[in-house]
Each structure stands twice: as structure tokens, then as C-alpha cells.
Amino acid sequence: MVLNTEVTLDIMDNFKKSYIKPLYTKDMSEYGQICCIEVSQFDWSQDVILLGFVNKILLGYLKFTDIVEVEIISEFPFPCRCSCLSISMETNISALPSVVLFCAAGTDFKIRVIQTDLSDDSSCKVLTGHSDYINDVKFDSENKYLASVSDDNTVRIWEVENYRCINILHLNFPGLSIQWHRNDVSKFLVADKVGMIKLYHMETLKPVITIDTGKTLSACHWSPSNSQMVASLQLGELSVWDMSVPSTPKLSTLIFTEAGGYLKFCPQGEFVAALNPLERNLKVVKLNSQEQQFSTFMKLPTNFCWHFKYPIICAGDDNKLCVWKINTV
């Protein structure tokens, strides 16, 4: 087999032109590929980070001094590939004793809720019921409920007090995303893979707002700073929706040529970041101007998360944890 040297050189040249060196990189090769990342979205635990792997979950802490560093403070064995993570608002490692509460969904269709004081007291509660892959799991902002959504066409709502499943919502299609909002705990947002985004009332389990994107969804995110704003990624197209006018997107722009990927608002709401594993590209779009604020090539991207307070993105690039600071000017 003869390689086309010119094409290979072109690929390397494009990589060099579009690659932005991370502010910080941590080699995690001893654990394997990073499957998922979650950074706490609560003020008192904003520097707590979870890294999910094939058979382990790491708890870390982002340290901001003259440079950014990530210190791993605990390891948790996991029986299968970790597919998604959520950190509870109860988590506080600055308190004495420390409190860490998070959940992790695995490829065995089970959710494990792990609680520890990082000393002698630890527990793991296994939640069963889903019959297919779990695509998202989230604690609400008051630590009353835990919600999960799956390829089995269901949303399950669990009470955190005893982890009893209190409601099962049947969808028409496989579920992609489930989200609560810190400013409106009476509702939750569900997106399915076919392209329907629905806002449900917790008491009635009936949709109060429906957005039809008209295309297969790759990702969906509810803006933490504005309960009326939702972003979606479908077939490489980024759309931002105002739920007060759900029939037409407020913004729609093609940012990738390949389908698939992830996206998230920054906590302050002025930027949306999107990651496409097929194009191996991480991009940040400034919503007011609709301009691309940041773009970098990655070798084998897996997942990413914004920091709660700072314009910082933590992303998994194969077996490396990469941290970028986004220019907000």
C-alpha cells in the first residue's frame, strides 16, 4: 500500500494551523480513554471534577494558582464503561467531614449513586429499571430528584431520599437528554433522538412546551443562565431556541459538516461550545455576534464540560485531560 505523501502533509499542516495548545494537559493513560467528564455546576463545589473511564471513576479538584492544575483525590471502581455523570448539589469537599454525592450510568443499563466522606464512610446504591443504554442522568438543583433518560424510550424519575423510582415517562423515541433548571425546579427538559424537545411539568408529567427541530438530534442543552433558552445540535447545525417563541430558532448556523457531537452553554450564557468527534473539532460560538470565538483540532475527542465560574473548558482527548481558557473579549 502506497500512502499519498502530499495528502498526509496537508492533513498535518491543517492540524498545526487549527490546533490551539491547551492551558493545561494531564496524561491519564494509566486509566485508559476518558469516556466522560463532569464539572460541578454549583458554587460551593465548582472546582470538583469527575472523569469516567471503562472501569473506574476519578474524583479530582481543579486548582487555580499561577497555573491551572487538576489534582486527583479519589478513585472509585466501576464494573463497566461509564456513559454519563452527574454531581449533586450536596457535594462539598471544603466541609468537614467532606461530602461527595454523584451518580454514574454504565453500559450495563444501571445507575450507581456513590456517596463518600473521602475517609471511612462510603456507599453505592444501584438503581435498575432501564432496559437499554442510558444517555443522560441528572440531579435536580435541590437534591430532591434524580432523572434518567434511555434508548428504551423512557424517562425515569427517582426520589433522592430513598432512590425509589416514582415516575416513568414513556417517550415515542429513544431519549437523548434530560435536564433540570436551577431557576425553575418545577419543570424538566427532555430531548429525543428524532428531534423533539419537550418541557414537562413535574407534577402532571405533561409537556407544556414542544420544540420540533425537524432533524435528528445529536445534543441538546438548557441554558443555565436563562430558562427560556435551549440549544440543539442536529446534523452539524447549531440552533438556539427561545421557548417563548418555540416555532422558529432564534439562531441557526452550520458549524460542522459531519453529524454527531455534544454542545453546552457556558454557565453565564454568552457562549455555546460544541464538540464533533468525527471532525475532531471543538468550537465556541459567541451568541450575540454569532461569531466563532474559538476552534481547535483534537486527536480523539470524547466529551467536555464548562467550569461553573470561569471561561474554561475541560475536555477529554483520548487519554488526556485538556483544559482551555476561552477569550471572552
C-alpha positions as CSV (number, residue, x, y, z in Angstrom):
1,M,0.0,0.0,0.0
2,V,1.4,3.4,-1.1
3,L,0.5,6.4,1.0
4,N,-0.1,9.8,-0.7
5,T,2.6,11.9,1.0
6,E,1.1,15.2,-0.2
7,V,-2.3,14.4,1.3
8,T,-0.7,13.3,4.6
9,L,1.3,16.5,4.8
10,D,-1.8,18.6,4.1
11,I,-3.6,16.9,7.0
12,M,-0.7,17.6,9.3
13,D,-0.5,21.3,8.1
14,N,-4.2,21.7,8.8
15,F,-3.7,20.2,12.2
16,K,-0.9,22.6,13.0
17,K,-2.9,25.6,11.8
18,S,-6.1,24.8,13.7
19,Y,-4.6,23.3,16.9
20,I,-4.6,25.5,20.0
21,K,-2.3,24.3,22.8
22,P,-4.3,23.7,26.0
23,L,-3.7,25.8,29.0
24,Y,-3.1,22.5,30.9
25,T,-2.8,18.9,30.0
26,K,-2.9,15.8,32.3
27,D,-1.9,12.4,31.0
28,M,-4.4,9.8,32.1
29,S,-3.1,6.9,30.0
30,E,-2.7,4.6,33.0
31,Y,-6.6,4.6,33.2
32,G,-7.3,4.4,29.5
33,Q,-9.5,6.6,27.4
34,I,-11.6,9.3,29.1
35,C,-15.2,8.4,28.4
36,C,-17.0,11.3,30.0
37,I,-16.3,14.4,32.1
38,E,-18.4,16.3,34.6
39,V,-17.5,19.5,36.4
40,S,-19.7,20.6,39.3
41,Q,-22.3,23.3,38.4
42,F,-22.7,24.5,42.0
43,D,-20.9,27.5,43.5
44,W,-19.6,25.7,46.6
45,S,-18.2,22.7,44.7
46,Q,-17.4,24.4,41.4
47,D,-13.8,23.0,41.2
48,V,-14.8,19.4,41.6
49,I,-14.4,17.3,38.5
50,L,-15.3,13.7,37.7
51,L,-13.6,11.6,35.0
52,G,-15.3,8.4,33.8
53,F,-13.4,5.5,32.3
54,V,-14.1,2.0,31.2
55,N,-13.8,0.5,34.7
56,K,-13.1,3.4,37.0
57,I,-14.2,6.9,38.0
58,L,-11.8,9.5,39.3
59,L,-12.7,12.4,41.5
60,G,-10.5,15.4,41.1
61,Y,-10.1,19.0,42.0
62,L,-9.2,22.0,39.8
63,K,-6.6,24.2,41.4
64,F,-6.2,27.8,40.2
65,T,-2.9,29.3,41.3
66,D,-0.4,30.8,38.8
67,I,-1.4,27.9,36.6
68,V,-4.3,25.5,36.3
69,E,-3.8,22.0,37.7
70,V,-6.0,19.0,38.3
71,E,-5.3,17.0,41.5
72,I,-6.9,13.5,41.7
73,I,-8.1,12.9,45.2
74,S,-10.0,9.7,45.0
75,E,-10.7,6.6,42.8
76,F,-13.9,4.6,42.5
77,P,-14.0,1.2,40.8
78,F,-16.8,0.8,38.2
79,P,-17.9,-2.5,36.7
80,C,-18.3,-1.3,33.1
81,R,-17.9,1.7,30.8
82,C,-19.1,4.9,32.3
83,S,-21.5,6.7,29.9
84,C,-22.7,9.8,31.9
85,L,-22.2,11.5,35.2
86,S,-24.0,14.0,37.5
87,I,-22.8,15.7,40.6
88,S,-25.3,16.5,43.4
89,M,-25.6,20.0,45.0
90,E,-24.8,18.2,48.3
91,T,-21.2,17.7,47.3
92,N,-18.8,19.9,49.3
93,I,-15.2,18.8,49.8
94,S,-14.4,22.0,51.7
95,A,-16.6,21.0,54.6
96,L,-15.6,18.7,57.5
97,P,-16.4,16.0,57.0
98,S,-16.3,16.2,53.2
99,V,-19.5,15.3,51.3
100,V,-19.3,13.8,47.9
101,L,-22.5,12.6,46.2
102,F,-22.7,11.8,42.5
103,C,-24.2,9.3,40.1
104,A,-22.8,7.4,37.1
105,A,-24.7,5.5,34.4
106,G,-23.0,2.5,32.8
107,T,-23.3,0.4,29.7
108,D,-24.9,-2.3,31.8
109,F,-28.1,-0.1,31.8
110,K,-27.7,0.6,35.6
111,I,-27.2,3.8,37.6
112,R,-24.9,3.8,40.6
113,V,-25.2,6.5,43.2
114,I,-22.0,6.9,45.1
115,Q,-21.7,8.8,48.4
116,T,-18.5,9.2,50.4
117,D,-16.9,11.4,53.0
118,L,-13.5,10.7,51.4
119,S,-12.5,8.9,54.6
120,D,-14.2,5.9,56.2
121,D,-17.8,6.2,55.1
122,S,-18.7,5.3,51.6
123,S,-21.8,3.7,49.9
124,C,-23.0,2.7,46.5
125,K,-26.7,2.4,45.6
126,V,-27.5,0.6,42.3
127,L,-30.6,1.7,40.5
128,T,-32.1,-0.7,38.0
129,G,-35.1,-0.5,35.6
130,H,-33.8,0.7,32.3
131,S,-33.5,-1.9,29.6
132,D,-31.2,-0.1,27.2
133,Y,-28.4,2.4,27.1
134,I,-28.8,5.4,29.5
135,N,-27.9,8.5,27.6
136,D,-28.2,11.1,30.4
137,V,-28.7,11.4,34.1
138,K,-29.2,14.5,36.3
139,F,-29.7,15.5,39.9
140,D,-32.1,18.5,40.3
141,S,-30.7,21.7,41.9
142,E,-32.5,21.0,45.2
143,N,-31.3,17.3,45.5
144,K,-34.9,16.0,45.7
145,Y,-34.9,14.1,42.4
146,L,-32.7,12.2,40.0
147,A,-33.8,11.8,36.4
148,S,-32.5,9.5,33.7
149,V,-33.3,9.0,30.0
150,S,-32.6,6.0,27.9
151,D,-32.7,4.3,24.5
152,D,-35.5,2.2,26.0
153,N,-37.9,5.2,25.2
154,T,-38.4,6.1,28.9
155,V,-37.6,8.8,31.4
156,R,-37.3,7.7,35.0
157,I,-37.6,10.0,38.0
158,W,-36.1,8.8,41.3
159,E,-36.5,10.3,44.8
160,V,-33.1,11.0,46.2
161,E,-34.4,10.4,49.8
162,N,-34.7,6.7,49.2
163,Y,-33.9,6.3,45.5
164,R,-37.3,4.9,44.7
165,C,-38.5,5.3,41.1
166,I,-41.6,7.4,41.5
167,N,-42.4,8.1,37.8
168,I,-41.8,6.6,34.4
169,L,-42.5,8.8,31.4
170,H,-42.9,6.9,28.1
171,L,-41.4,8.6,25.0
172,N,-42.2,7.9,21.4
173,F,-38.5,7.7,20.5
174,P,-35.1,7.0,22.3
175,G,-34.3,9.7,24.8
176,L,-31.1,11.7,24.4
177,S,-31.0,14.3,27.1
178,I,-32.7,15.1,30.5
179,Q,-32.2,18.4,32.3
180,W,-33.4,20.4,35.3
181,H,-33.0,24.2,35.7
182,R,-31.7,25.8,38.8
183,N,-34.3,28.7,38.4
184,D,-37.3,26.5,37.8
185,V,-37.3,23.2,39.7
186,S,-41.0,22.5,38.8
187,K,-40.1,21.5,35.2
188,F,-37.6,19.3,33.3
189,L,-36.5,19.2,29.7
190,V,-36.4,16.1,27.6
191,A,-34.9,15.7,24.1
192,D,-35.2,12.6,22.0
193,K,-33.0,11.4,19.2
194,V,-35.6,12.1,16.4
195,G,-35.6,15.8,17.1
196,M,-38.3,16.6,19.6
197,I,-37.5,18.8,22.7
198,K,-40.2,19.0,25.3
199,L,-40.5,20.9,28.6
200,Y,-42.5,18.8,31.1
201,H,-44.2,19.9,34.3
202,M,-43.0,17.8,37.2
203,E,-46.5,17.3,38.8
204,T,-48.5,16.5,35.7
205,L,-45.8,14.9,33.6
206,K,-47.4,16.7,30.6
207,P,-45.5,18.7,28.1
208,V,-46.1,22.5,28.4
209,I,-43.7,23.5,25.5
210,T,-42.7,21.5,22.5
211,I,-39.8,22.3,20.0
212,D,-39.6,20.3,16.8
213,T,-36.2,20.7,15.3
214,G,-37.2,18.7,12.3
215,K,-33.9,16.8,12.2
216,T,-32.1,14.0,14.0
217,L,-30.6,15.4,17.3
218,S,-27.1,14.9,18.4
219,A,-27.2,17.1,21.5
220,C,-29.4,19.5,23.5
221,H,-28.7,21.8,26.4
222,W,-30.8,24.1,28.5
223,S,-29.1,27.4,29.3
224,P,-28.2,27.6,33.0
225,S,-28.5,31.4,33.0
226,N,-31.8,31.7,31.1
227,S,-34.6,29.3,31.5
228,Q,-36.1,30.4,28.2
229,M,-33.1,29.4,26.0
230,V,-32.3,26.0,24.6
231,A,-29.5,25.0,22.2
232,S,-29.6,22.0,19.9
233,L,-27.2,20.3,17.6
234,Q,-28.6,18.5,14.6
235,L,-26.7,17.3,11.5
236,G,-23.9,19.7,12.3
237,E,-26.3,22.7,12.6
238,L,-26.3,24.7,15.9
239,S,-29.7,26.1,16.7
240,V,-30.7,28.3,19.7
241,W,-34.4,28.4,20.6
242,D,-36.4,30.9,22.7
243,M,-39.1,28.8,24.4
244,S,-41.5,31.8,24.4
245,V,-41.4,31.5,20.6
246,P,-40.7,27.8,20.0
247,S,-41.7,27.5,16.4
248,T,-38.6,29.1,14.9
249,P,-35.0,29.1,16.1
250,K,-33.6,32.4,17.3
251,L,-30.2,31.4,15.8
252,S,-29.3,28.7,13.3
253,T,-25.8,28.2,11.8
254,L,-23.9,25.3,10.3
255,I,-20.8,24.7,12.4
256,F,-19.9,21.1,11.4
257,T,-20.1,19.2,8.1
258,E,-20.5,15.9,10.0
259,A,-23.4,14.8,12.2
260,G,-23.0,13.9,15.9
261,G,-21.4,15.6,18.8
262,Y,-22.0,17.4,22.0
263,L,-22.8,21.0,23.0
264,K,-23.2,23.1,26.1
265,F,-23.9,26.7,27.1
266,C,-21.4,28.3,29.3
267,P,-23.0,28.9,32.7
268,Q,-23.1,32.7,32.0
269,G,-25.0,32.0,28.8
270,E,-23.0,34.2,26.3
271,F,-21.2,31.3,24.6
272,V,-22.1,27.8,23.3
273,A,-19.4,25.2,22.9
274,A,-19.8,22.2,20.5
275,L,-17.6,19.2,20.0
276,N,-17.7,16.9,17.0
277,P,-15.8,13.7,17.5
278,L,-15.9,12.8,13.7
279,E,-14.4,16.1,12.7
280,R,-12.2,16.1,15.8
281,N,-13.0,19.7,16.4
282,L,-14.0,21.8,19.5
283,K,-15.7,25.1,18.7
284,V,-17.1,28.0,20.8
285,V,-19.7,30.4,19.3
286,K,-20.4,33.8,20.8
287,L,-24.2,34.1,20.7
288,N,-24.6,37.9,20.5
289,S,-22.4,38.2,17.4
290,Q,-22.9,34.6,16.1
291,E,-19.1,34.6,15.5
292,Q,-16.8,31.7,16.2
293,Q,-14.8,32.6,19.3
294,F,-12.6,29.6,19.5
295,S,-11.7,26.5,17.4
296,T,-9.2,23.8,18.0
297,F,-8.4,20.4,16.5
298,M,-8.3,17.4,18.8
299,K,-6.8,13.9,18.1
300,L,-9.6,11.7,19.6
301,P,-12.1,13.9,21.5
302,T,-14.7,12.2,23.7
303,N,-16.5,14.7,25.9
304,F,-16.3,18.2,27.5
305,C,-17.6,20.4,30.3
306,W,-17.5,24.1,31.2
307,H,-16.3,25.4,34.6
308,F,-19.1,26.9,36.7
309,K,-17.5,30.3,37.1
310,Y,-14.6,30.8,34.7
311,P,-14.5,30.7,30.8
312,I,-12.7,27.3,31.0
313,I,-13.4,24.1,29.1
314,C,-12.2,20.7,30.3
315,A,-12.2,18.1,27.5
316,G,-11.2,14.5,27.1
317,D,-8.8,13.9,24.2
318,D,-8.3,10.1,24.2
319,N,-6.4,9.5,27.4
320,K,-5.5,13.2,28.1
321,L,-7.4,15.7,30.0
322,C,-7.1,19.1,28.3
323,V,-8.1,22.5,29.8
324,W,-8.6,25.6,27.6
325,K,-9.3,29.1,28.6
326,I,-11.7,30.9,26.2
327,N,-11.0,34.5,25.4
328,T,-14.2,36.4,26.2
329,V,-13.3,39.7,24.6
